[in-house]
């Protein structure tokens, strides 16, 4: 089962080789979660900076990679409907861009979660995480 989540924080420390984003479970409908589940994902500095830039609405003169992909999706008459983090294998998360093409067909495109989030965050695209991934991410070690 897919669970709706949101980007709850981003930790950027430019002196580190890795950065951290944290996803947190979102209440749906009238249900209020007393103890929402959350988990961190380690990402690279360029992806963290792209997410932060898109969150803040900072525009730059020339499109970066995530802007380019958003422009391609739009130019093809498609739309990014959601992001799904579907698997955690060998300490690596796997995600898909859930795109609706110009004909209205749903297409799933393999992506790194950090790239998918960087692409979708500016458009407030929903993030879904498989329940099994959340459980595995919360296991110690």
Residue pairs with C-beta under 8 A, 6 or more apart in sequence:
1 130
1 131
2 84
2 128
2 129
2 130
2 131
3 25
3 37
3 128
3 129
3 130
3 131
3 134
4 25
4 26
4 28
4 126
4 127
4 128
5 23
5 24
5 25
5 26
5 127
5 128
5 129
6 23
6 24
6 26
6 127
7 21
7 22
7 23
7 51
7 55
7 117
7 121
7 127
8 22
8 23
8 24
8 38
9 21
9 22
10 19
10 20
10 21
10 22
10 48
10 51
10 52
10 55
11 19
11 20
11 21
11 22
12 19
12 45
12 48
12 49
12 52
13 19
14 45
16 45
17 44
17 45
18 42
18 43
18 44
18 45
19 42
19 43
19 44
19 45
19 47
19 48
20 40
20 41
20 42
20 43
21 40
21 41
21 43
21 48
21 51
21 114
21 117
22 38
22 39
22 40
22 41
23 38
23 39
23 41
23 85
23 127
23 129
24 36
24 37
24 38
25 33
25 36
25 37
25 38
25 134
26 33
26 36
27 33
27 36
37 134
37 138
39 134
39 137
39 138
41 93
41 113
41 114
43 51
43 113
43 114
44 114
47 112
47 114
47 115
47 118
48 114
50 64
50 65
50 66
50 118
51 114
51 117
51 118
51 121
53 60
53 64
54 66
54 118
54 121
54 122
55 121
55 122
57 122
63 71
65 115
66 115
66 118
66 119
69 119
70 80
70 119
70 122
70 123
73 79
73 80
73 99
76 101
76 102
77 101
77 102
78 99
78 100
78 101
78 102
78 107
79 99
79 100
80 97
80 98
80 99
80 119
80 120
80 123
80 125
81 98
81 99
81 100
81 106
81 125
81 126
82 98
82 120
82 125
82 126
82 127
82 128
83 95
83 96
83 97
83 98
83 111
83 113
83 116
83 117
83 119
83 120
83 125
83 126
83 127
83 128
84 95
84 96
84 98
84 108
84 127
84 128
84 129
84 130
85 93
85 94
85 95
85 113
85 116
85 127
85 128
85 129
85 130
85 133
86 94
86 95
86 96
86 130
86 133
87 93
87 94
87 130
87 133
88 94
88 132
88 133
88 136
88 137
93 112
93 113
93 133
94 110
94 113
95 110
95 111
95 112
95 113
95 116
96 108
96 109
96 110
96 111
96 116
97 108
97 109
97 111
97 116
97 119
97 120
98 106
98 107
98 108
99 106
99 107
99 108
99 109
100 106
100 107
101 107
111 119
117 127
119 125
120 127
